[in-house]
Amino acid sequence: MFNKDQEAGKNGGTIIAQGVKVEGDFVSDGNVVIEGEVSGSVKTSGFLEVGEAAKIKASVSAGEALVAGEVLGNLTVSGKLDLLETSRVEGDIEASILSVAPGAKINGQITMNGKRSVEPAV
Amino acid sequence: MYLYVYDAFVQDRRYEKELQKVENRLTDLGIAGKIVRLGLFRRADEFIRDEVRRGGITTVVAVGNDATVRQIIDVVADTKIVLGIIPLGPENRIANLLGLPEGEAACDILSARIVEAIDAGVVNNKRFVCGVSIPAAKSEITCEGNYRVTPQGRGTIEVRNLFAPDEKEKGPISNPLDGRLEAVIQIATAGGGFSFWKSVRGESIIPLRSLEVRTQEPVTALMDGVPVEGTRFDFSVEEKILKVITGKSRVF
């Protein structure tokens, strides 16, 4: 599933592995893989990958994103957002393209192309 | 003019033949120059500064190993003179990563003179080329003043400027042309090993322009192999400050 973490490291991206906690305003202009814990805010113009074990308590903004872990906070993605079956989002989602796998949990509002709808837990 | 700085150890008899070959090859290539022989009481940086002040020096060549380069790195960075290396003996990681073969073969690379301006890392006001390794300790990292990274447990921290994986160390290449250092954090597992080598997921990599590392207890870090003791390590990067002669097989 996640095979981009090595690539992220090779291409000057960031990897926050399991066992590492990040607190504060994290900003990157490259690809980011998060497998650990983050609180505060996460901002990247690149691709964000949130691993199954990741716990994010932060407002998140990314160019594109693939989420398998937990995000407690608003999620803003300018491109495509993939929510995998193990993902859980407690917050509002804004994305241009959204893919939700069966089993993914969303509690928040979803906005696409400026149209807002209330999404119940899936 | 080229200034050749011979480290004290290369003046040992076992390097006599190789040095002779080097000197002959440099003469053939027309790049022979002034030779400075370092000794116990002779500081390389003071001598080079004097020579540069007199004028005419365009290139300083370290004849020796990483320790030789470390002795002259500040003076070549400050004076903006080109640095070359003729690697001799063990501990030549910097030369390897810059694509410089050992001994006589390095003379041809010097003559070809492919010069790259590379970044230097700085820790506690001291420059380094490859990286700094901080041993396992309870620590906290403040990144670019914006966020804090805390390893949950005792973790080793490496801050890399120039790095390529080999049979001993794994990880992505750290490019000294990108204006950033890579902070690489490895967390010790409950079994006493380091998860990094067992799983790529155990390794955190964060590219940064500046960072501060604080350890709870004093540790001995290795800066390009040189021990540095302390609990506070303040890192920054000086972009493209080192002009170095590189070979085609350089890693970046």
Interface residues (C-beta under 8 A of the other chain):
Chain A: D5 Q6 A8 G9 K10 G12 G13 T14 I15 I16 A17 Q18 G19 V20 K21 V22 E23 G24 D25 F26 V27 G30 E35 G36 G40 G51
Chain B: C143 N146 Y147 R148 V149 T150 P151 Q152 G153 G155 G171 P172 I173 N175 D178 R180 I185 I187 S195 V200 R201 G202 E203 S204 I205 I206 P207
